[in-house]
Amino acid sequence: MRKTYTSSTATTFVSEITNASGGVVTISLTAATTNALKAGRYVYDVEITSPASVVTRIVEGQVEVTPGVTQV
C-alpha cells in the first residue's frame, strides 16, 4: 500500500488465501502498522505468484484512512 502510485515507500500488509477453492483472500494490517499511518487516501494491489513464477494482480483499489476519535 502506497500514498500514491509513484511513492517510493510502502506499507506492507498481510495477505492470506483463506478459501482457495472459493477464491477468498483476506488482507489485513497489524494494529501497530495501522496506528503509524497518517490520515489520507492510499492505493494498493494484491498479486499472486504461480508455481511457474507468473505474477497476476488479483485485486487493486484505494483505501481511505481516517483518524480515530476514541482514546484508550
N, C-alpha and C positions, 0 to 999 in steps of 0.2 A: 504494500500500500504506500502510495506516494502523495505528496501535496499536489503535484502536477505531473503530467506525463513525462516531462523533461527533468524532474528533480533528480539530483544525484544521490540523495539519501532516501532510504526506505524503511518502513516499519514492517517487520515480518510477523505474520500471523500463523497460527497452527491450522493445518487442514488435515482432515481425516475422511477416508471413504467409509461411511457408516452403513451403507447398504449398496454393495456393488451391483447386484442384480437389478435393484430398483433405481440405480443412478443417483444415489443420495450422497452428497459430500457436505460435511459440516466444517465451517471455518469459525475461528474464534481468536480473541486476544486475551492475554492474561490481564488481571486487574492492574498490575504494575505498569504494563505496557499501555493500557487504556488511560490510566491516570497521567502518563507522561505526554499524551497527545495534546496539542493545542487545538482549541476550537476552530472549526472550519470545514471545508469540503476537501475530500481526498478521493483519489482514484485507485482502483485495484483490479487485479485479474488473478485467476487461478488457472494454472497449467498442469497437465499431467504428462508424464513421460512413459511411453510404452516400453516393453522389453527390447524392442528394436531401436530404441532411442529416438522415437518420433515424438516431438513435443506438440501437444494440442491444447489450445486455450479452451476451457470448458465454460467459463463464466467471466464477466467483467462488469464493472459498474462504478458508481460513485457512492461515497459514504459521507454523511453529514455528522460531524462530531459537535455536540453542544455541551456547554459547561453544565456541571451538576449543581443542583440547588441544595440538596440535602447534605448537611455536615454531620459527620460521625465523630 
